[in-house]
Amino acid sequence: MRKLSESHRLRIARTSEPGHIYLITTATWNRTPLFRDHACARAVSRVCHAANTWKGARCLAWVLMPDHWHGMVQLDDGDLWKIVGRFKSLASRAVRDVRPRSYPVWQKSFHDAGLRRDVDVKAAARYLVANPLRAGLVSTIGDYPYWNAVWL
């Protein structure tokens, strides 16, 4: 019997429900703190802001940490797996344009959690973008340049 990879097992249960909001986390390859490099972080931030990145969805909030990315994505008619895959592909290309590398930018898979319909979306977004504060990277979120939310 063939053993399923972790990423394949994650895809089996993954659903893409139009209109639903998902919290996404994807880590860099081997948790390398790649985004301590400001050129790499700026390149990925530009990808986060680009409209073509989110075809079939809307990115409501995101934060780029030194070794991972958190996002809050609302699906329109897109497939979650394809949308996150597009983001990771475009971000990888952007990183390689500023810092050529021989190993991947991202781990193969990602973690997602559907936001319950009764959750305050803005409060969840505030929690998401406050990750740099909780990690001790800055003392105020205004000092951290790699995040955004549609409510600003």
Helices and strands as residue ranges (DSSP letters): H 6-13, E 21-27, G 29-31, G 34-36, H 38-49, G 51-54, E 57-65, E 68-75, H 80-98, E 111-114, H 121-129, H 131-134, G 141-143, E 147-149
